[in-house]
Amino acid sequence: MIKDKFNPWHSVSPGDKIPDIVNGIIEIPKGTRAKYELDKDSGLLKLDRVLYSSVYYPANYGFIPQTYCDDKDPLDILILTQIDVVPLCIVPAKIIGVMRMLDNGEADDKIIAVSAGDPSVNHINDIAELPQHFISELRNFFEDYKKLENKTVVVEEFFDRKTAIEILQDSFKMYKDHFTKRQEGQHITAVWRNGVGRSSYENLCYI
């Protein structure tokens, strides 16, 4: 039996103005200790845990749809804006850089972007324009937030918009390869459909 199923990871377009603007789907609003994440099977948000450390997410955190990375998750994105964005909101965002990170020895890059619809930040074009103290806050948060779980996170370095876009494009390719070139006997097949001015995965068929 084949069943169409909406899932934000697969059913939402990454945007039609890439690489200038990309859609980010927020899982975790700025200022919370709740670690929400997408449940890949249902497409709903689940509470993974409350952060063990007394720290709060310094920016709205989520993922870019139709991307895939080595950790078998979509590409993460931090979206800077003056408001706390509600979970599962689609936020058009302008990529300005990337934080390259190792989580327990595994690559876990975080794209850094600004909300395209927020005039307080949408004039920023590159990570070099951010205050150095904010960069230090990001580094400190991610290096500390798992320490009480006895897990090690290493923030390697922050890179510019050009590097971030290269990582984004690689994640699109990995998504396409993973979900359209599955061998016989596997259970998930992506249906590719061309849209006006863009191409996107509109549905997943679950066999």
VEXLOGU-507586 format. One record per residue (C-alpha): x, y, z. Coordinates in pm, whole numbers, plus 32768, in hexadecimal, padded with zeros to 4 digits. Each point is the difference from the previous one (the first is absolute). Example, Ala and Ser with C-alpha at 12.3 -4.5 7.8 and 13.67 -1.06 7.14 Angstrom:
REM VEXLOGU-507586
84CE7E3E830C808981587FBE
***
This chain:
REM VEXLOGU-507586
800080008000808681587F9E7FAB812480E2804C816E7FC8807680A6813F8055816A80488150803080A780AA8154802581537F6D7FA77F8A7F7C7EB07EC180BC7FA880708169803080C580AE7EEE8159808280637FA2813B7F3F7FFD808D7EA1810F810A803381207F1E80648116805180517F928166804E7EDD7F9580DD7FC37EA780987EDA7F7F80CA80527F9781627F097F3A80D4801A805D816D80057EEA8103808180C3812D7FB0816D804A810880EA808580178016817A7F837EA5805F80A27ED780AD7F177F0C7F5080AF7F2B7EF97EED7FBF7F0580497F397EC67F437F7E7ED47F7E7E9E802380627F737EAD7EE77F017FF17ED480D58061807781587F927FA1808B815680E380A680FC806B7F3A813080A68072814081507F537FF3806D80888152801F813580D88168807B7FF580C67F7A812680C98142801D7F70814F806D802380957EA37F0480777EFF80017FEE7E85809B81467F857F467FFF7EB27ED97F5D7F5580727EA47F9B7F7E7F117EFA804E7F5B7EB67FF780387E897F067F1B7F50806F7F107EEF81667FF6807F80C57ED7808681497FE980BB80F57EF980767F4F7FE881517EC77F897F447F44813C805C7FA181367F3980F2812680047FDD80D2813B7FC681777FF38010811881027F2581267F9A8041815080A37ED580E280377F8280E881117EDB7F1980567FD87EA080877F6C7F387EDF7EF47EFA804480657E997FB27FB57F737EA57FF2815E7F6D809F80277EA780F381258007809580847EBA8167804E805D813D80917F6B81337F298037812980C0808B80EE7EF0807580317EAF80A5807F7F76814880C57EC17FC67FD67F188127804B7EA080797EFE7F5980E0809B7ECD80A480F87FF27EE27EF8801B7EEE7FDE812B7F157ED080D1805E8012814A7F457F13811E80537FA080F57EEE7FE18162808A7EFB80E17F617F2F8137803C7E89801B7FD47FB880977EAB7EC580A0808B809D80A8812F8083815F7FB380D27FFB813D80E57EF47F6C7FBA7FD47E8C810681027FA281107F0F807680A97F4E7EDD81217F44809F805B7F708151812380F5801A7EFB8111803E7F847F5D81428084807E814E81257F2E80737F5C7FD681547ED37F557F5F80E87F0F7F4A80A07FB481507EA67FC280977FAE7F057EED81497F4D80327FD57FF981797E9C7F7C7FEE804D7EDE7F1A81417FA280B27F537FFB81547E987F8F7FCB804E7E8A800781127FFA81077F1C7F8481167F987EE27F19816F7F9B7FE88002804B7E8C810B80C17F497FB981137F04811B80B17F4D7FBD81417F41810F7FFF7EFA7FD681527F587F0F80F87F648008802C7E877F6D80F77F0A7ECC7FFC7F2280B87F617EDB80657ED180CF7EA17FE580907F637FF97EA680F17EEF7F927F967F2F812C7E9280457FAF80287F927E9680B17EC180717EDE7FB380EA7F0380287EE480C77F0A7F2E80197F0981207E89801780347FB87FBC7E9380F67EDF7FF57F7D7F6681427E8D80177FBA7FF37FC37E8881107EFA7FD27F997F038104803A7E997F987EED7EFE7FDF7F7B7F7D8148800B814880BE7EC3809A8080800481727FA97FEC80897EA07FFB81727FB37F1E80817EEE80A981147F387F1E81047F638062813E7F4C7F578141806E7FED81577F5F815680A1801980867EF380EA801A7E8C803D7F927F6481457FA27EBA80A77E8C802D80387FA97EB480A4809A7EC680867F627EB57FAA80157F03811C7FF57EA37F74
***
